[in-house]
Amino acid sequence: MSLSFGAGNIPGSSGSAGETLFRWAVYVAQTFFGAWYLIHGLNFWLHFFPQPTGPQDMVSELIGVLIRSGLFELVKVTEVIAAIMLLTHRFVPLAIILAIPSALVIVYINFVLQSDLQSTITGVTALVILALLCIGHFNAFRNLFRYRAGPPSTAAFVAAVKNPGAVLRGEAPDA
Protein backbone atom coordinates (compact mmCIF):
# COMPACT_ATOMS: atom_id res chain seq x y z
CA MET A 1 0.00 0.00 0.00
CA SER A 2 1.32 3.40 -0.94
CA LEU A 3 1.57 6.06 1.76
CA SER A 4 1.11 8.96 -0.66
CA PHE A 5 -2.51 10.02 -0.47
CA GLY A 6 -2.87 12.26 -3.50
CA ALA A 7 -6.20 12.61 -5.29
CA GLY A 8 -7.39 9.23 -6.47
CA ASN A 9 -4.60 7.52 -4.55
CA ILE A 10 -6.48 6.69 -1.36
CA PRO A 11 -6.10 2.98 -0.63
CA GLY A 12 -9.29 1.23 -1.70
CA SER A 13 -10.85 4.42 -3.08
CA SER A 14 -12.99 2.74 -5.71
CA GLY A 15 -16.28 3.74 -4.03
CA SER A 16 -18.50 6.77 -4.24
CA ALA A 17 -17.47 10.34 -3.47
CA GLY A 18 -19.02 9.94 0.01
CA GLU A 19 -16.94 6.81 0.63
CA THR A 20 -13.79 8.60 -0.53
CA LEU A 21 -14.57 11.55 1.74
CA PHE A 22 -15.12 9.16 4.66
CA ARG A 23 -11.78 7.46 4.00
CA TRP A 24 -10.08 10.85 3.95
CA ALA A 25 -11.75 11.74 7.25
CA VAL A 26 -10.51 8.47 8.78
CA TYR A 27 -6.95 9.04 7.51
CA VAL A 28 -6.94 12.63 8.80
CA ALA A 29 -8.29 11.48 12.19
CA GLN A 30 -5.76 8.64 12.29
CA THR A 31 -2.89 11.02 11.51
CA PHE A 32 -4.08 13.62 14.02
CA PHE A 33 -4.57 11.02 16.77
CA GLY A 34 -1.21 9.38 15.98
CA ALA A 35 0.60 12.74 16.09
CA TRP A 36 -1.18 13.68 19.33
CA TYR A 37 -0.21 10.38 20.95
CA LEU A 38 3.36 10.58 19.67
CA ILE A 39 3.91 14.12 20.98
CA HIS A 40 2.27 13.45 24.36
CA GLY A 41 3.93 10.05 24.69
CA LEU A 42 7.43 11.35 23.95
CA ASN A 43 6.81 14.37 26.18
CA PHE A 44 7.18 12.07 29.19
CA TRP A 45 10.91 11.70 28.38
CA LEU A 46 11.75 14.73 26.21
CA HIS A 47 9.74 17.43 28.05
CA PHE A 48 8.44 19.45 25.10
CA PHE A 49 5.98 21.09 27.49
CA PRO A 50 5.11 20.70 31.19
CA GLN A 51 3.22 17.52 32.04
CA PRO A 52 -0.40 18.58 32.54
CA THR A 53 -1.46 17.92 36.12
CA GLY A 54 -4.94 19.40 35.98
CA PRO A 55 -6.47 22.13 38.07
CA GLN A 56 -7.97 19.80 40.64
CA ASP A 57 -6.24 17.88 43.40
CA MET A 58 -7.70 14.55 42.30
CA VAL A 59 -6.22 14.84 38.78
CA SER A 60 -2.80 15.77 40.18
CA GLU A 61 -3.05 12.91 42.67
CA LEU A 62 -4.05 10.39 39.97
CA ILE A 63 -1.22 11.37 37.62
CA GLY A 64 1.23 11.45 40.54
CA VAL A 65 0.29 7.90 41.59
CA LEU A 66 0.60 6.68 37.99
CA ILE A 67 4.07 8.25 37.71
CA ARG A 68 5.30 6.98 41.11
CA SER A 69 4.01 3.46 40.43
CA GLY A 70 5.74 3.28 37.05
CA LEU A 71 2.46 2.68 35.26
CA PHE A 72 2.59 6.09 33.56
CA GLU A 73 5.79 5.09 31.75
CA LEU A 74 4.08 1.93 30.45
CA VAL A 75 1.14 4.06 29.28
CA LYS A 76 3.50 6.43 27.46
CA VAL A 77 5.42 3.57 25.80
CA THR A 78 2.09 2.16 24.62
CA GLU A 79 1.02 5.58 23.31
CA VAL A 80 4.26 5.96 21.32
CA ILE A 81 3.96 2.45 19.84
CA ALA A 82 0.30 3.02 18.90
CA ALA A 83 1.20 6.42 17.43
CA ILE A 84 3.93 4.97 15.22
CA MET A 85 1.54 2.28 13.99
CA LEU A 86 -1.15 4.87 13.21
CA LEU A 87 1.23 7.29 11.50
CA THR A 88 2.82 4.57 9.34
CA HIS A 89 -0.57 2.98 8.55
CA ARG A 90 0.66 -0.39 9.80
CA PHE A 91 -1.20 -2.67 12.22
CA VAL A 92 -3.87 0.06 12.57
CA PRO A 93 -6.53 -2.14 14.24
CA LEU A 94 -3.97 -3.24 16.85
CA ALA A 95 -2.95 0.41 17.35
CA ILE A 96 -6.59 1.36 17.96
CA ILE A 97 -6.94 -1.41 20.53
CA LEU A 98 -3.72 -0.28 22.25
CA ALA A 99 -4.91 3.35 22.30
CA ILE A 100 -8.41 2.80 23.69
CA PRO A 101 -7.56 2.24 27.41
CA SER A 102 -5.46 5.38 27.84
CA ALA A 103 -7.80 7.40 25.64
CA LEU A 104 -10.74 6.40 27.84
CA VAL A 105 -8.80 7.50 30.93
CA ILE A 106 -8.11 10.82 29.19
CA VAL A 107 -11.83 11.14 28.40
CA TYR A 108 -12.75 10.29 32.00
CA ILE A 109 -10.35 12.88 33.39
CA ASN A 110 -11.65 15.52 30.98
CA PHE A 111 -15.36 14.79 31.54
CA VAL A 112 -15.52 13.80 35.20
CA LEU A 113 -12.51 15.17 37.07
CA GLN A 114 -12.21 18.44 35.15
CA SER A 115 -15.25 20.35 34.03
CA ASP A 116 -13.97 23.34 32.08
CA LEU A 117 -14.74 23.98 28.41
CA GLN A 118 -11.25 23.09 27.13
CA SER A 119 -11.38 19.72 28.95
CA THR A 120 -14.83 18.98 27.55
CA ILE A 121 -13.65 19.79 24.01
CA THR A 122 -10.60 17.54 24.48
CA GLY A 123 -12.78 14.67 25.74
CA VAL A 124 -15.31 15.02 22.93
CA THR A 125 -12.53 15.23 20.33
CA ALA A 126 -10.88 12.05 21.64
CA LEU A 127 -14.21 10.18 21.63
CA VAL A 128 -15.15 11.33 18.13
CA ILE A 129 -11.75 10.41 16.72
CA LEU A 130 -11.78 6.99 18.39
CA ALA A 131 -15.31 6.34 17.11
CA LEU A 132 -14.31 7.38 13.58
CA LEU A 133 -11.26 5.11 13.65
CA CYS A 134 -13.30 2.17 14.98
CA ILE A 135 -16.03 2.67 12.37
CA GLY A 136 -13.48 3.15 9.58
CA HIS A 137 -11.71 -0.08 10.48
CA PHE A 138 -14.77 -2.02 11.64
CA ASN A 139 -14.09 -4.77 9.14
CA ALA A 140 -11.00 -5.70 11.19
CA PHE A 141 -13.02 -5.77 14.43
CA ARG A 142 -16.15 -7.49 13.20
CA ASN A 143 -15.21 -10.92 14.60
CA LEU A 144 -14.89 -9.43 18.09
CA PHE A 145 -18.66 -8.97 18.08
CA ARG A 146 -19.62 -12.55 17.27
CA TYR A 147 -22.31 -13.83 19.58
CA ARG A 148 -20.93 -17.36 19.41
CA ALA A 149 -17.19 -17.62 19.04
CA GLY A 150 -17.13 -21.35 18.45
CA PRO A 151 -14.98 -23.88 20.27
CA PRO A 152 -11.41 -22.96 21.25
CA SER A 153 -8.78 -24.29 18.87
CA THR A 154 -5.06 -23.97 18.21
CA ALA A 155 -5.44 -24.72 14.48
CA ALA A 156 -5.55 -21.09 13.29
CA PHE A 157 -2.63 -20.11 15.56
CA VAL A 158 -0.50 -23.03 14.38
CA ALA A 159 -1.32 -22.17 10.74
CA ALA A 160 -0.37 -18.53 11.38
CA VAL A 161 2.95 -19.57 12.93
CA LYS A 162 3.67 -21.78 9.92
CA ASN A 163 2.77 -18.97 7.49
CA PRO A 164 3.17 -15.56 9.20
CA GLY A 165 3.34 -13.80 5.83
CA ALA A 166 -0.30 -14.68 5.19
CA VAL A 167 -1.31 -13.08 8.48
CA LEU A 168 0.69 -9.91 7.75
CA ARG A 169 -0.95 -9.68 4.31
CA GLY A 170 -4.38 -9.98 5.95
CA GLU A 171 -5.06 -13.40 4.49
CA ALA A 172 -6.62 -16.19 6.52
CA PRO A 173 -3.97 -18.87 7.05
CA ASP A 174 -5.04 -22.37 6.06
CA ALA A 175 -6.06 -24.03 9.30
Buried (B, 14 or more C-beta within 10 A) or exposed (E): EEEEBEEEEBEEBEEEEEEBEBBEEBBEBBBEBBEBBBBBBBBBEEEEEEEBEBEBEEBBEBBEEBBEEEEBEEBBEBBBBBBBBBBEBEBBBEBBBBBBEBBEEBBEBBBEBBEEEEBEEBBEBBBEBBEBBBEBBEEBEEEEEEEEEEEEEEEEEEBBEEBEEBBEEEEEBEE
